[in-house]
Amino acid sequence: MLVGEGAQVDANIDAAAIVIGGTVRGNLSASTRVEILPSGVLTGTLRTGSFSAADGASVKGEIWVERPATTRPAPPPAGG
């Protein structure tokens, strides 16, 4: 999801990837990444797998960068 430069959003956003060039007030959840551009402003809590903020970006709130859950292959059967 792209929030373009000059746009203002007052809502929670849940998407695979989020790029912010405007102003967002709300909580963000992105399964892959969040990128905040130099003109971007975020006020709220952010949860994502990867986060980047350019010089000039503004973030006011909590940032949670969490690795996605990985599944391990099942061990081979015993005695097999």
ZAFIGU-637927 format. One record per residue: residue number from 0; residue in one letter; x, y, z of N, C-alpha, C, CB in turn. Coordinates in steps of 0.05 Angstrom, whole numbers, always signed. Glycine has a CB too. Example, Ala and Ser with C-alpha at 12.3 -4.5 7.8 and 13.67 -1.06 7.14 Angstrom:
REM residues 2
  nr rest    nxx    nyy    nzz   caxx   cayy   cazz    cxx    cyy    czz   cbxx   cbyy   cbzz
   0    a   +264   -114   +156   +246    -90   +156   +264    -66   +156   +226    -89   +181
   1    s   +257    -45   +142   +273    -21   +143   +258     +1   +157   +282    -12   +114
//
This chain:
REM residues 80
  nr rest    nxx    nyy    nzz   caxx   cayy   cazz    cxx    cyy    czz   cbxx   cbyy   cbzz
   0    m    +17    -23     +0     +0     +0     +0    +18    +25     +0    -19     +0    +24
   1    l    +11    +44    -16    +26    +69    -18     +9    +92     -7    +35    +75    -47
   2    v    +19   +107    +12     +7   +132    +21    +25   +154     +9     +6   +134    +53
   3    g    +15   +167    -12    +30   +186    -28    +36   +212    -13    +16   +192    -53
   4    e    +56   +226    -23    +64   +251    -12    +40   +270    -12    +88   +264    -27
   5    g    +35   +283    +10    +12   +302    +12    -13   +289    +22     +7   +315    -14
   6    a    -15   +262    +21    -39   +248    +31    -39   +248    +61    -40   +220    +19
   7    q    -64   +247    +73    -67   +245   +102    -86   +222   +107    -77   +271   +114
   8    v    -78   +203   +123    -94   +180   +130    -97   +178   +160    -81   +154   +118
   9    d   -122   +176   +170   -128   +171   +198   -141   +144   +200   -145   +194   +210
  10    a   -125   +122   +200   -136    +95   +201   -114    +75   +207   -150    +88   +174
  11    n   -122    +52   +216   -103    +30   +219   -100    +17   +192   -113     +9   +241
  12    i    -75     +8   +186    -70     -4   +160    -57    -31   +164    -51    +14   +143
  13    d    -68    -51   +150    -57    -78   +150    -53    -87   +122    -76    -98   +166
  14    a    -27    -90   +114    -21    -97    +86     +5   -113    +85    -19    -71    +68
  15    a    +11   -125    +62    +36   -139    +59    +60   -120    +61    +37   -154    +32
  16    a    +59    -98    +47    +80    -78    +47    +67    -50    +48    +99    -81    +22
  17    i    +80    -32    +62    +70     -5    +64    +92    +15    +59    +57     +0    +93
  18    v    +87    +35    +42   +106    +57    +37    +91    +83    +43   +116    +56     +7
  19    i   +104    +99    +60    +91   +124    +69   +106   +148    +59    +89   +124   +100
  20    g    +93   +164    +43   +104   +190    +35    +88   +213    +46   +105   +191     +4
  21    g    +64   +208    +56    +47   +228    +68    +46   +225    +98    +19   +226    +56
  22    t    +23   +231   +110    +20   +231   +138     +0   +209   +146    +10   +258   +149
  23    v     +8   +191   +165    -10   +170   +174    -12   +172   +204     +1   +142   +165
  24    r    -37   +171   +214    -43   +170   +243    -58   +144   +246    -59   +194   +253
  25    g    -45   +124   +259    -58    +99   +263    -37    +77   +267    -77    +92   +240
  26    n    -46    +53   +272    -28    +30   +276    -24    +16   +249    -39    +11   +297
  27    l     +1     +8   +244     +8     -5   +219    +17    -34   +225    +30    +10   +204
  28    s     +9    -52   +207    +18    -80   +208    +24    -88   +180     -3    -98   +222
  29    a    +49    -96   +175    +58   -104   +148    +73   -130   +150    +75    -82   +134
  30    s    +65   -150   +135    +78   -176   +137   +106   -177   +126    +61   -197   +123
  31    t   +112   -159   +107   +139   -159    +95   +156   -135   +103   +137   -161    +65
  32    r   +146   -110    +96   +163    -87   +101   +147    -61   +103   +184    -84    +80
  33    v   +159    -42   +117   +148    -15   +118   +171     +4   +112   +135     -8   +146
  34    e   +166    +23    +94   +186    +42    +86   +174    +70    +89   +196    +38    +56
  35    i   +188    +88   +103   +179   +115   +106   +198   +133    +91   +177   +123   +136
  36    l   +186   +148    +72   +201   +165    +54   +208   +191    +68   +186   +171    +28
  37    p   +226   +208    +57   +234   +233    +70   +211   +251    +78   +253   +248    +53
  38    s   +189   +251    +62   +166   +268    +68   +146   +254    +86   +152   +276    +42
  39    g   +151   +229    +94   +132   +213   +109   +131   +219   +139   +138   +184   +106
  40    v   +107   +217   +150   +102   +222   +179    +84   +200   +189    +90   +250   +185
  41    l    +93   +186   +210    +77   +165   +222    +73   +171   +252    +89   +137   +218
  42    t    +48   +170   +261    +42   +172   +289    +26   +147   +296    +27   +198   +297
  43    g    +38   +128   +311    +24   +104   +318    +43    +81   +322     +4    +96   +297
  44    t    +33    +57   +326    +49    +33   +330    +53    +19   +304    +36    +15   +351
  45    l    +77     +9   +300    +84     -5   +275    +94    -33   +281   +105    +12   +259
  46    r    +84    -53   +267    +94    -81   +269    +99    -90   +241    +73    -99   +283
  47    t   +124   -100   +236   +132   -109   +210   +155   -128   +211   +138    -85   +192
  48    g   +162   -140   +188   +185   -157   +187   +211   -142   +179   +181   -179   +167
  49    s   +208   -119   +166   +230   -103   +157   +222    -73   +157   +241   -111   +129
  50    f   +239    -56   +168   +232    -27   +170   +255    -10   +161   +225    -20   +199
  51    s   +248    +11   +146   +268    +32   +139   +255    +59   +139   +281    +25   +111
  52    a   +270    +79   +147   +261   +107   +147   +283   +124   +135   +253   +116   +176
  53    a   +276   +140   +116   +296   +157   +103   +302   +181   +120   +285   +167    +75
  54    d   +324   +194   +115   +331   +219   +129   +308   +239   +124   +358   +231   +119
  55    g   +298   +252   +145   +276   +271   +143   +249   +259   +150   +275   +281   +115
  56    a   +247   +232   +151   +222   +219   +159   +217   +224   +189   +223   +189   +152
  57    s   +191   +224   +196   +184   +227   +224   +168   +204   +234   +168   +254   +228
  58    v   +176   +193   +257   +161   +170   +269   +157   +176   +299   +177   +143   +265
  59    k   +132   +176   +307   +125   +180   +335   +108   +157   +344   +110   +208   +340
  60    g   +120   +139   +359   +106   +115   +368   +125    +92   +372    +84   +108   +349
  61    e   +113    +68   +375   +129    +44   +379   +134    +30   +352   +114    +24   +397
  62    i   +158    +18   +350   +165     +3   +326   +173    -25   +334   +189    +17   +310
  63    w   +159    -45   +323   +165    -73   +329   +173    -86   +303   +140    -88   +341
  64    v   +199    -94   +301   +209   -108   +277   +212   -137   +286   +236    -96   +266
  65    e   +196   -154   +275   +196   -182   +283   +201   -200   +259   +169   -190   +296
  66    r   +218   -220   +264   +223   -240   +243   +198   -256   +238   +247   -258   +250
  67    p   +193   -263   +213   +170   -280   +208   +175   -308   +219   +164   -282   +178
  68    a   +154   -321   +228   +156   -349   +238   +166   -367   +217   +129   -359   +250
  69    t   +185   -384   +224   +195   -403   +204   +188   -431   +213   +226   -401   +201
  70    t   +183   -448   +194   +177   -476   +201   +201   -493   +196   +152   -486   +184
  71    r   +206   -511   +214   +229   -529   +211   +219   -555   +198   +243   -535   +238
  72    p   +236   -567   +181   +228   -593   +170   +225   -614   +192   +248   -602   +148
  73    a   +207   -633   +188   +203   -654   +208   +228   -672   +209   +178   -671   +202
  74    p   +236   -681   +232   +259   -699   +234   +253   -726   +221   +268   -703   +264
  75    p   +273   -740   +211   +268   -766   +198   +258   -785   +219   +294   -777   +185
  76    p   +242   -805   +210   +232   -824   +230   +254   -841   +242   +212   -843   +216
  77    a   +251   -847   +268   +271   -863   +282   +273   -891   +271   +265   -863   +313
  78    g   +297   -901   +270   +302   -929   +261   +297   -933   +231   +284   -947   +277
  79    g   +294   -912   +216   +286   -915   +190   +300   -918   +167   +273   -898   +186
//
